[in-house]
Amino acid sequence: MREPFEYPISSDRSTNRSLSWLLIGLLLALVLFAHKYQPERVTQHVSHGPPPVVAPSGQLGVVFEEYRPGSLRIETRSRNALLGSDPIGIGSGFFISADGLLLTAYHVVDPTNSLSRRFSPNYVGVSPDGDEYRLKLVGFDAYLDLAVMQAEVQQLVPFIPLTGTGPRVGDEVVAIGNSRGDFLEGRSGRISRLGVQASRADFADNTIELTAALAPGDSGGPVLNRDGEAIGVVSYISFSPGAMTSESEQYIPPFLRGLSLPQDFASYAVPVSRTSSIVDALILGEKRDVPVIGFSWSGFDYDPSNASLSLGERPGPVIASVQPGGPAEKAGLRSYREQPVYNDAGRIIGSSVQADVIIAVDGEATPSFFELLSVIRQKEIGQQITLSVQRGIQTVDLMLTLGAKRDVFN
């Protein structure tokens, strides 16, 4: 019988047997070593808000100091001189070329968000040295939450190179951002997952999950590896990372995880690289928008099982107001309104509510706003859909042609 791992390097069988056991022992040791040092996902339990920032040190500290000059604080400023020059919104970004092209998260500079529509803002980039640059939108992808902007520069500027290789789980990274009142400071962490699918339709998919303690104000900032290359653009944070899927984990609804569990925290970045066709397209001016119905959400999803007022038998998001001239108004959707109720003496004794509740799209139920948003994001701009709308005891079907968000809310 042939001895395991027997090699014809010696005629001494006892020596061969010893070598066999030695090889087996080495293999076991390698397996244990690999298991011990295999990157593990770090779950951060929090009670209120993101966890404390971990400042970069060692090689990450060197990378932060070297490439911080290529980062920017992006300020949203009102064009109304009476409001002064103080920013009404703050995000982050970073130069990707010496002539002033920069990357940021699209939601930082989205002109259709409520803040921008109210104040008609300008966007200004502020460097670590305090230099200010007026910014102009070049291209964007609202689905992926990426935007390329051009800064008005008078000379060459420092920039952060994009990576040429894909990130790996366990890699150390440092993000540069402006949360918590900081000014372009570093937040270190590790990559915990790749290819994460967001649980909400208004967040980007296929993102990089990070343990770095990011917060509002960091959006749009760079995530750098140990070589000083940008691997991602900060997009969003989550207090329920287990409710999002990746290539290796299945979706776990929050209610199945238990209501008494502590909140978990994770940050997410949209991956970028110098071979990315998406970044190239945005540099060339591509503008990829999302389809919209054209209404403002009340923040209230009607649930007939526990509602204090009766808006019908089926659940759905309640329309607050329709955008003038938009698809919703053209289709006949109505804004929320309250009307006084009078007694016989002409005195007001209460009010009646009239509200449209969207209960389905093309026959697919939409019991909440984010479920409605998920259905709409699967459609195309210009596509005609059928909205099932609940108006008290009536249900009406309205034909609607979806519009581009920037056109509808401009």
C-alpha positions as CSV (number, residue, x, y, z in Angstrom):
1,M,0.0,0.0,0.0
2,R,1.4,3.3,-1.1
3,E,2.1,5.8,1.8
4,P,0.4,9.1,1.5
5,F,2.5,12.0,0.1
6,E,5.3,9.5,-0.6
7,Y,8.0,10.9,-2.7
8,P,10.9,8.9,-4.3
9,I,13.6,11.1,-2.8
10,S,14.8,8.5,-0.3
11,S,14.7,4.8,0.0
12,D,14.2,5.0,3.8
13,R,10.5,4.4,4.5
14,S,10.6,5.8,8.0
15,T,12.0,9.0,6.6
16,N,9.2,9.1,4.0
17,R,6.6,8.5,6.7
18,S,8.1,11.4,8.8
19,L,8.0,13.6,5.8
20,S,4.4,12.7,5.0
21,W,3.2,13.7,8.5
22,L,5.3,16.8,8.3
23,L,3.6,17.8,5.1
24,I,0.2,17.1,6.5
25,G,1.0,19.2,9.6
26,L,2.2,22.1,7.4
27,L,-1.0,21.9,5.3
28,L,-3.2,22.0,8.5
29,A,-1.2,24.9,9.8
30,L,-1.7,26.8,6.5
31,V,-5.5,26.1,6.6
32,L,-5.7,27.4,10.2
33,F,-3.6,30.4,9.4
34,A,-5.8,31.3,6.4
35,H,-8.9,30.9,8.4
36,K,-7.6,33.0,11.3
37,Y,-6.6,35.8,9.0
38,Q,-9.5,35.7,6.6
39,P,-11.1,39.1,6.6
40,E,-14.2,39.1,8.7
41,R,-17.0,41.6,8.4
42,V,-17.0,44.0,11.3
43,T,-20.5,44.9,12.6
44,Q,-20.7,48.1,14.4
45,H,-23.6,48.4,16.9
46,V,-24.8,52.0,17.6
47,S,-27.4,53.6,19.6
48,H,-27.6,57.1,18.3
49,G,-26.1,58.1,15.0
50,P,-22.9,56.9,13.4
51,P,-20.0,55.5,15.5
52,P,-17.0,57.7,16.4
53,V,-14.5,58.5,13.6
54,V,-11.3,56.6,13.5
55,A,-8.5,58.8,12.2
56,P,-6.1,57.4,9.7
57,S,-2.8,56.2,10.9
58,G,0.3,54.4,9.5
59,Q,0.2,54.0,5.8
60,L,-3.4,55.3,5.6
61,G,-2.2,58.4,7.5
62,V,0.5,59.0,4.9
63,V,-2.0,58.5,2.0
64,F,-4.4,61.0,3.7
65,E,-1.8,63.7,4.1
66,E,-0.5,63.2,0.5
67,Y,-3.8,63.2,-1.3
68,R,-5.9,65.5,0.9
69,P,-4.9,68.5,-1.4
70,G,-6.9,66.9,-4.2
71,S,-10.2,66.9,-2.2
72,L,-12.8,69.5,-1.9
73,R,-15.7,70.7,0.3
74,I,-18.6,71.3,-2.0
75,E,-20.9,74.1,-0.7
76,T,-24.4,74.8,-1.8
77,R,-24.9,78.6,-1.7
78,S,-27.9,80.6,-2.5
79,R,-27.9,83.1,-5.3
80,N,-30.0,85.4,-3.2
81,A,-27.6,88.0,-1.8
82,L,-29.9,88.7,1.1
83,L,-29.1,85.2,2.5
84,G,-25.4,85.9,2.5
85,S,-22.6,83.5,1.4
86,D,-22.9,81.0,4.2
87,P,-23.5,77.5,2.8
88,I,-27.0,76.0,2.9
89,G,-25.7,72.6,2.2
90,I,-22.3,70.8,2.4
91,G,-20.9,67.8,0.7
92,S,-17.6,66.5,-0.6
93,G,-15.8,65.8,-3.8
94,F,-12.3,65.4,-5.4
95,F,-10.3,66.3,-8.4
96,I,-9.7,63.5,-10.9
97,S,-7.6,65.6,-13.4
98,A,-5.2,68.5,-13.2
99,D,-7.5,70.7,-15.3
100,G,-10.2,70.7,-12.7
101,L,-12.5,67.8,-13.5
102,L,-14.0,66.4,-10.3
103,L,-16.2,63.6,-9.0
104,T,-18.9,63.8,-6.4
105,A,-22.2,62.1,-5.5
106,Y,-25.0,63.4,-7.7
107,H,-27.4,64.0,-4.8
108,V,-24.9,66.6,-3.5
109,V,-25.5,68.7,-6.6
110,D,-28.9,67.6,-7.7
111,P,-30.8,70.7,-8.7
112,T,-34.2,68.9,-8.3
113,N,-34.0,68.3,-4.5
114,S,-36.2,70.4,-2.3
115,L,-33.3,72.5,-1.0
116,S,-32.1,73.5,-4.5
117,R,-35.6,74.2,-5.8
118,R,-36.2,76.5,-2.9
119,F,-32.9,78.5,-3.1
120,S,-31.8,78.2,-6.7
121,P,-28.2,77.6,-5.6
122,N,-24.6,77.9,-6.9
123,Y,-22.1,75.2,-6.1
124,V,-18.7,76.1,-4.9
125,G,-15.7,73.9,-4.2
126,V,-13.3,74.8,-1.4
127,S,-9.9,73.3,-1.3
128,P,-7.8,72.5,1.9
129,D,-5.9,75.7,1.2
130,G,-9.1,77.7,1.2
131,D,-9.1,78.3,-2.6
132,E,-12.7,78.6,-4.0
133,Y,-13.8,77.3,-7.4
134,R,-17.2,77.8,-9.1
135,L,-18.5,74.4,-10.2
136,K,-20.5,73.5,-13.3
137,L,-22.2,70.2,-13.9
138,V,-20.8,68.2,-16.8
139,G,-22.5,64.8,-16.6
140,F,-24.4,62.7,-14.1
141,D,-26.0,59.3,-13.5
142,A,-28.9,59.7,-11.1
143,Y,-29.2,55.9,-10.8
144,L,-25.6,55.4,-9.7
145,D,-25.4,58.7,-7.7
146,L,-22.4,59.9,-9.6
147,A,-21.6,63.3,-11.1
148,V,-18.7,64.9,-12.9
149,M,-18.2,68.6,-12.5
150,Q,-15.8,71.2,-14.0
151,A,-14.2,73.7,-11.6
152,E,-13.2,77.1,-12.9
153,V,-9.4,76.8,-12.3
154,Q,-6.7,79.3,-13.3
155,Q,-3.9,76.8,-12.9
156,L,-3.2,73.1,-12.6
157,V,-4.6,71.5,-9.4
158,P,-3.6,68.5,-7.4
159,F,-5.8,65.4,-8.1
160,I,-6.5,61.9,-6.9
161,P,-5.8,59.1,-9.4
162,L,-8.5,56.5,-9.9
163,T,-7.6,52.9,-9.2
164,G,-6.8,50.4,-11.9
165,T,-7.6,47.3,-9.8
166,G,-10.7,46.2,-8.1
167,P,-11.0,46.5,-4.3
168,R,-11.0,43.4,-2.0
169,V,-12.9,42.6,1.1
170,G,-10.7,43.4,4.1
171,D,-8.7,46.2,2.4
172,E,-7.9,49.2,4.5
173,V,-9.3,52.4,3.2
174,V,-9.6,56.1,4.2
175,A,-12.4,58.4,3.2
176,I,-12.0,62.2,3.1
177,G,-15.1,64.3,4.0
178,N,-16.8,67.1,5.8
179,S,-19.2,65.6,8.3
180,R,-19.6,66.6,12.0
181,G,-18.4,70.1,11.3
182,D,-15.0,68.9,10.1
183,F,-13.1,70.3,7.1
184,L,-11.8,67.6,4.8
185,E,-10.7,65.2,7.5
186,G,-9.9,61.5,7.2
187,R,-12.2,58.6,8.3
188,S,-10.4,55.2,8.2
189,G,-12.0,51.7,8.0
190,R,-12.1,48.5,6.0
191,I,-14.1,47.1,3.1
192,S,-16.6,44.7,4.5
193,R,-18.7,43.7,1.4
194,L,-18.7,44.2,-2.3
195,G,-21.6,44.4,-4.8
196,V,-24.2,45.4,-2.2
197,Q,-27.7,45.9,-3.5
198,A,-29.5,48.7,-1.7
199,S,-32.8,48.0,0.0
200,R,-34.2,51.4,-1.1
201,A,-34.7,52.4,-4.7
202,D,-33.3,55.9,-4.1
203,F,-29.9,54.4,-3.2
204,A,-27.3,53.2,-5.6
205,D,-26.8,49.4,-6.2
206,N,-23.6,47.4,-6.5
207,T,-21.9,49.5,-3.9
208,I,-18.9,49.0,-1.6
209,E,-19.7,48.5,2.0
210,L,-17.3,50.2,4.5
211,T,-16.7,50.2,8.2
212,A,-15.6,53.8,8.1
213,A,-17.8,56.1,10.3
214,L,-19.2,58.3,7.6
215,A,-22.1,60.8,8.1
216,P,-24.0,63.5,6.2
217,G,-21.4,66.0,4.7
218,D,-19.1,63.1,3.6
219,S,-21.2,62.3,0.6
220,G,-19.3,62.7,-2.7
221,G,-15.9,62.3,-1.0
222,P,-13.2,59.9,-2.2
223,V,-12.5,56.5,-0.7
224,L,-8.8,55.8,-1.1
225,N,-6.8,52.5,-0.8
226,R,-3.3,52.2,0.7
227,D,-1.8,53.1,-2.7
228,G,-3.5,56.5,-2.7
229,E,-6.0,55.6,-5.4
230,A,-9.7,56.4,-5.3
231,I,-11.7,53.2,-5.4
232,G,-15.1,54.8,-4.7
233,V,-17.3,57.8,-4.1
234,V,-19.2,58.1,-0.8
235,S,-22.9,57.7,-1.4
236,Y,-25.0,56.8,1.6
237,I,-25.0,55.2,5.1
238,S,-27.3,52.6,6.6
239,F,-28.4,51.6,10.1
240,S,-29.7,48.3,8.7
241,P,-26.9,46.8,6.6
242,G,-28.2,43.3,7.2
243,A,-31.3,44.2,5.2
244,M,-29.3,44.7,2.0
245,T,-28.0,41.9,-0.3
246,S,-24.6,41.3,-1.7
247,E,-23.1,38.5,-3.9
248,S,-22.6,36.4,-0.8
249,E,-25.6,37.2,1.5
250,Q,-29.3,36.9,1.2
251,Y,-31.8,39.6,1.9
252,I,-33.1,39.5,5.5
253,P,-36.1,41.7,6.2
254,P,-35.6,43.9,9.3
255,F,-38.7,42.5,11.0
256,L,-37.2,39.0,10.9
257,R,-34.1,40.2,12.6
258,G,-35.9,41.2,15.8
259,L,-37.1,44.5,17.0
260,S,-34.9,44.4,20.1
261,L,-31.6,44.1,18.2
262,P,-29.2,47.1,18.4
263,Q,-28.9,49.1,15.2
264,D,-26.0,48.2,13.0
265,F,-24.1,50.8,11.0
266,A,-22.3,50.7,7.6
267,S,-21.2,53.2,5.0
268,Y,-21.5,52.8,1.2
269,A,-19.5,54.1,-1.8
270,V,-20.1,53.8,-5.5
271,P,-17.1,52.0,-7.1
272,V,-15.0,53.9,-9.7
273,S,-11.8,53.1,-11.6
274,R,-9.8,54.6,-14.4
275,T,-11.1,51.9,-16.7
276,S,-14.8,52.7,-15.9
277,S,-16.9,53.3,-18.9
278,I,-19.4,55.1,-16.7
279,V,-16.9,57.8,-15.6
280,D,-15.7,58.2,-19.2
281,A,-19.3,58.7,-20.3
282,L,-20.0,61.3,-17.6
283,I,-16.8,63.2,-18.6
284,L,-18.1,63.4,-22.1
285,G,-21.4,64.9,-20.8
286,E,-23.8,62.0,-20.5
287,K,-26.8,62.8,-18.4
288,R,-28.8,59.8,-17.2
289,D,-31.9,60.8,-15.2
290,V,-34.6,58.8,-13.5
291,P,-38.3,58.6,-14.4
292,V,-40.8,60.4,-12.1
293,I,-44.5,60.7,-11.8
294,G,-44.2,64.4,-10.8
295,F,-45.5,64.8,-7.2
296,S,-44.2,65.6,-3.8
297,W,-44.7,62.9,-1.2
298,S,-46.4,63.8,2.0
299,G,-44.1,61.6,4.1
300,F,-47.1,59.7,5.0
301,D,-48.0,56.2,3.8
302,Y,-51.7,55.5,4.3
303,D,-52.4,52.2,6.2
304,P,-56.1,51.6,6.7
305,S,-55.5,49.2,9.6
306,N,-54.1,51.9,11.9
307,A,-55.0,55.2,10.3
308,S,-56.7,58.0,12.2
309,L,-58.6,59.1,9.0
310,S,-60.2,57.1,6.3
311,L,-58.8,57.4,2.8
312,G,-60.0,54.1,1.5
313,E,-59.5,50.4,1.9
314,R,-56.0,49.9,0.4
315,P,-52.6,51.2,1.6
316,G,-50.3,53.4,-0.4
317,P,-48.3,56.7,-0.4
318,V,-50.3,59.9,0.0
319,I,-49.7,62.7,-2.5
320,A,-48.9,66.0,-0.9
321,S,-48.8,68.1,-4.1
322,V,-48.5,67.6,-7.8
323,Q,-45.8,69.5,-9.8
324,P,-47.4,72.1,-12.0
325,G,-47.2,71.1,-15.6
326,G,-45.8,67.7,-14.8
327,P,-47.0,64.2,-15.7
328,A,-49.1,63.9,-12.5
329,E,-51.0,67.1,-13.1
330,K,-51.6,66.2,-16.8
331,A,-52.9,62.8,-15.8
332,G,-55.3,64.2,-13.3
333,L,-53.7,63.5,-10.0
334,R,-54.8,65.8,-7.2
335,S,-52.9,67.5,-4.4
336,Y,-53.7,66.9,-0.7
337,R,-56.3,69.3,0.6
338,E,-58.4,70.0,3.7
339,Q,-61.7,71.6,3.6
340,P,-63.6,73.1,6.6
341,V,-66.8,71.5,7.7
342,Y,-69.6,73.9,8.9
343,N,-72.5,73.3,11.2
344,D,-76.0,74.6,10.5
345,A,-75.1,77.9,12.2
346,G,-72.2,78.4,9.8
347,R,-69.4,77.7,12.3
348,I,-66.5,75.5,11.5
349,I,-66.7,72.2,13.4
350,G,-63.9,70.3,11.8
351,S,-62.4,69.6,8.4
352,S,-62.6,66.9,5.7
353,V,-59.5,65.6,4.0
354,Q,-59.3,64.8,0.3
355,A,-56.2,63.0,-0.8
356,D,-55.1,60.8,-3.6
357,V,-53.4,57.5,-2.6
358,I,-51.4,55.6,-5.2
359,I,-52.2,51.9,-4.6
360,A,-50.8,50.3,-7.8
361,V,-48.7,50.8,-10.9
362,D,-49.7,48.6,-13.9
363,G,-51.5,46.4,-11.5
364,E,-48.5,46.0,-9.1
365,A,-49.4,47.0,-5.6
366,T,-47.5,49.9,-4.0
367,P,-48.3,50.0,-0.3
368,S,-45.5,52.4,0.5
369,F,-43.6,55.3,-1.1
370,F,-40.4,53.4,-1.4
371,E,-42.2,50.4,-3.0
372,L,-43.7,52.8,-5.4
373,L,-40.3,54.3,-6.1
374,S,-38.8,50.8,-6.7
375,V,-41.5,50.0,-9.3
376,I,-41.1,53.4,-11.1
377,R,-37.3,53.1,-11.2
378,Q,-37.8,49.9,-13.3
379,K,-39.6,51.9,-15.9
380,E,-38.2,54.2,-18.6
381,I,-38.5,57.9,-19.1
382,G,-41.3,58.5,-21.7
383,Q,-43.0,55.2,-20.8
384,Q,-46.8,55.2,-20.4
385,I,-48.1,53.5,-17.2
386,T,-51.4,53.0,-15.5
387,L,-51.7,54.4,-12.0
388,S,-54.4,53.0,-9.7
389,V,-55.5,55.9,-7.4
390,Q,-57.7,55.7,-4.4
391,R,-60.0,58.6,-3.7
392,G,-62.0,57.7,-0.7
393,I,-64.4,55.0,-1.7
394,Q,-63.5,55.4,-5.4
395,T,-60.6,53.8,-7.3
396,V,-59.7,55.4,-10.6
397,D,-57.1,54.3,-13.2
398,L,-55.1,57.1,-14.8
399,M,-52.8,56.9,-17.8
400,L,-49.5,58.7,-17.2
401,T,-46.4,59.3,-19.2
402,L,-43.3,59.3,-17.0
403,G,-41.0,62.3,-17.2
404,A,-37.3,63.0,-16.5
405,K,-36.8,64.3,-13.0
406,R,-34.7,67.3,-14.0
407,D,-37.3,68.3,-16.6
408,V,-40.3,67.9,-14.3
409,F,-38.8,69.6,-11.2
410,N,-36.7,72.2,-12.9
